């Protein structure tokens, strides 16, 4: 409906401009005005105008015509700028807001009938079916899951990955067959979104994720920043260290840049897919994304409090990290109006300067002080590590995720991991003067 309405407006505008141009030409084609009944120059026997006079008239006409076209062009631009004022209300009486980018939600599904929990929350919180079409891409050919997805009818688009065959792998990778199929499915599904359906962005969730009330608001607000800041390559709804007690419950609006690719509810643009698609890996796509060759120094945006929660203990990872970390992730319950917020502080230069100043002006404390709760003052505090082993030991004993991918700690930015400990902000940070990650730290 929006496309038809927009086309009518543009067509009407073009007719308007064309008619005025024709009118000008007709007026120029008429004889010079005189008194009614006055004989023409030829009838009065007057000599023809000299060639110079004719040329001068032509030039004046050309100048007038050019001025008229410029005026019509200005009118057209004004019409385009004010199109939103002319949109008609829809059947429910609400004004349709034009020109907002469509951000589809791609649900990666397989054989979990509990995809219903994911879809129910998406549909409950979705503010607009037109702006957030839900596309469920199903692998595995699981009939019961397909039946659940089909029960939503036209509320979702149900795609089925056609290649369900096993993938030839090295004998030692036979137990990882599931990871190969997931990577193949992602490749196929993202091609459907960007190439077949011609979308310009997408938010990917998996069938075991529940979303927060402001999930759509979060991605809508950050979409312009992702498009305009080349130092970013994704927006994620997930905080790897977002367990209850490790985040500030009063900072639901707090956002970070992170060098770690979080996944678990994330947005990318078509331009990034065009970069990654030709070299997409056969397996372990998420760890592949975390390699320096793919990240290329770019960061993602992530929240203090997660906007997704995973409820899928069973899967190809066999519940890795689930019982210790993932089941305790705090899901945001407060709606934050991000689209009304100034998010310019997340731009690279502004953010880096402020973040580093906050981290390295914080007083240094010892591991024992943090572990035993012997911190005096409101904080924040800085806990310094100097090696891979010291990071891993402190992270593990303080209850944050200790694994590194290509040298980057989970949720880290410039080597710094921010978390709460007994109500105080702690930065687990490298020494001042940090310059780069060491990919051997894994």
NORHU-V997205 format. One record per backbone hydrogen bond with DSSP energy under -1.0 kcal/mol. CO is the residue of the C=O (numbers start at 1). NH is the residue of the N-H. If there is no record, write none. Layout:
BEGIN
co->CO nh->NH
co->CO nh->NH
END
This chain:
BEGIN
co->1 nh->5
co->2 nh->6
co->3 nh->7
co->4 nh->8
co->5 nh->9
co->6 nh->10
co->7 nh->11
co->8 nh->12
co->9 nh->13
co->10 nh->14
co->11 nh->15
co->12 nh->16
co->13 nh->17
co->14 nh->18
co->15 nh->19
co->16 nh->20
co->17 nh->21
co->18 nh->22
co->19 nh->23
co->20 nh->24
co->21 nh->25
co->22 nh->26
co->23 nh->27
co->24 nh->28
co->25 nh->29
co->35 nh->38
co->40 nh->44
co->41 nh->46
co->42 nh->45
co->50 nh->54
co->51 nh->55
co->52 nh->56
co->53 nh->57
co->54 nh->58
co->55 nh->59
co->56 nh->60
co->57 nh->61
co->58 nh->62
co->59 nh->63
co->60 nh->64
co->61 nh->65
co->62 nh->66
co->63 nh->67
co->64 nh->68
co->65 nh->69
co->66 nh->70
co->67 nh->71
co->68 nh->72
co->69 nh->73
co->70 nh->74
co->71 nh->75
co->72 nh->76
co->73 nh->77
co->74 nh->78
co->75 nh->79
co->76 nh->80
co->77 nh->81
co->78 nh->82
co->80 nh->83
co->82 nh->85
co->83 nh->86
co->90 nh->93
co->94 nh->90
co->104 nh->203
co->105 nh->135
co->106 nh->205
co->107 nh->137
co->108 nh->207
co->109 nh->139
co->112 nh->115
co->113 nh->116
co->114 nh->117
co->115 nh->119
co->116 nh->120
co->117 nh->121
co->118 nh->122
co->119 nh->123
co->120 nh->124
co->121 nh->125
co->122 nh->126
co->128 nh->132
co->131 nh->103
co->133 nh->105
co->134 nh->157
co->135 nh->107
co->136 nh->159
co->137 nh->109
co->138 nh->161
co->142 nh->146
co->143 nh->147
co->144 nh->148
co->145 nh->149
co->146 nh->150
co->147 nh->151
co->149 nh->152
co->150 nh->153
co->152 nh->155
co->153 nh->156
co->157 nh->136
co->159 nh->138
co->170 nh->173
co->171 nh->174
co->173 nh->176
co->174 nh->177
co->176 nh->179
co->176 nh->180
co->177 nh->181
co->178 nh->182
co->179 nh->183
co->180 nh->184
co->181 nh->185
co->182 nh->186
co->183 nh->187
co->184 nh->188
co->185 nh->189
co->186 nh->190
co->187 nh->191
co->188 nh->192
co->189 nh->193
co->190 nh->194
co->191 nh->195
co->191 nh->196
co->192 nh->197
co->193 nh->199
co->200 nh->270
co->202 nh->268
co->203 nh->106
co->204 nh->266
co->205 nh->108
co->206 nh->209
co->208 nh->311
co->210 nh->309
co->212 nh->215
co->214 nh->218
co->215 nh->219
co->216 nh->220
co->217 nh->221
co->218 nh->222
co->219 nh->223
co->222 nh->226
co->223 nh->227
co->224 nh->228
co->225 nh->229
co->229 nh->232
co->231 nh->299
co->234 nh->301
co->235 nh->267
co->237 nh->307
co->239 nh->242
co->242 nh->330
co->243 nh->246
co->246 nh->420
co->248 nh->251
co->251 nh->254
co->254 nh->304
co->256 nh->302
co->258 nh->300
co->265 nh->237
co->266 nh->204
co->267 nh->235
co->268 nh->202
co->269 nh->273
co->270 nh->274
co->271 nh->275
co->272 nh->276
co->273 nh->277
co->276 nh->279
co->277 nh->280
co->284 nh->288
co->285 nh->289
co->288 nh->291
co->291 nh->294
co->291 nh->295
co->292 nh->296
co->295 nh->298
co->299 nh->233
co->300 nh->258
co->301 nh->236
co->302 nh->256
co->306 nh->332
co->307 nh->212
co->309 nh->210
co->311 nh->313
co->315 nh->318
co->317 nh->320
co->319 nh->322
co->321 nh->325
co->321 nh->326
co->322 nh->327
co->325 nh->328
co->326 nh->329
co->328 nh->244
co->336 nh->338
co->337 nh->340
co->338 nh->341
co->343 nh->346
co->344 nh->347
co->347 nh->351
co->348 nh->352
co->349 nh->353
co->350 nh->354
co->351 nh->355
co->352 nh->356
co->353 nh->357
co->354 nh->358
co->355 nh->359
co->356 nh->360
co->363 nh->382
co->366 nh->370
co->367 nh->371
co->368 nh->372
co->369 nh->374
co->381 nh->427
co->382 nh->365
co->383 nh->429
co->387 nh->391
co->388 nh->392
co->389 nh->393
co->390 nh->394
co->391 nh->395
co->392 nh->396
co->393 nh->397
co->394 nh->398
co->395 nh->400
co->405 nh->408
co->408 nh->405
co->409 nh->412
co->412 nh->259
co->413 nh->416
co->416 nh->413
co->417 nh->428
co->419 nh->426
co->421 nh->424
co->424 nh->421
co->425 nh->381
co->426 nh->419
co->427 nh->383
co->428 nh->417
co->429 nh->385
co->438 nh->441
co->440 nh->442
co->441 nh->407
END
